Amino acid sequence: MSLNMNNQTKSQFVAVASITSELSAVMVVAKEISLAAANAKAIAFRAGDKAKGFQPITDFINELAKETIELVTSINVYALSLYQLTVNEYRKTVAYNKFEQVTKMSEGAAYAQSMQAPLAHAQLSMQLCQRQFKRDVKQLLDQLEAVMHHARAARVIAANSRIEASQAGEYLQSLQAVAESVDKAAHTIHDNVQRCRIALSLYRNS
């Protein structure tokens, strides 16, 4: 039991570290989308009536970027909580394993029964950490799904942006470049978040 539990907590450390790294990348890309929206707004303003349909799209892009940044900021809090829970679970697992070892070594001794209560308490503490970890994983997965939704919405907006950009005359290439950058960023966010979800899904029902 002790070997499996130690392996599990080690893999949890790796998963949480991986998630933190992926979320940092998502934050960078979300900020890039926000910058792209600002650039698009400036171009659309210069284009005037030629990019009339593009102007409200820039607001949608900027709003999605801001909401994504807020979500990722919130998710990072959960990721930190998962890390702390993993640390606590590791410590409690080590304590449980030691109590279990001492209990086995004391079999037949006069004081053997006195080990049962601390062993049971250590096991309960360990199990409570495991259950809390699963609850936090579920909440984190729900929030990651919200980020995925934003990424999908950004790709739809990027597609609409291309259509509107096609009517912008000499500003076509500039606005299409914005649409491409938003689509690429949304695709990157989708992939990063998907890797987070895969890493976490291993623990949802473990």
Buried (B, 14 or more C-beta within 10 A) or exposed (E): EEEEBBEBBEBBBEBBBBBBEBBEBBBBBBBBBBBBBBBBBEBBEEBEEBBEBBBEBBEBBBBBBBBBBEBBEEBBEBBEBBBEBBBBBBBBBBBBBEBBEEBEEBEEEEEBEEBEEBBEEBBEBBEEBBEBBBEBBEBBBEBBEBBBBBBEBBBEBBEBBBEBBEBBEEBBEBBBBBBBBBBBBBBBBBEBBBBBBEBBEEBEEE
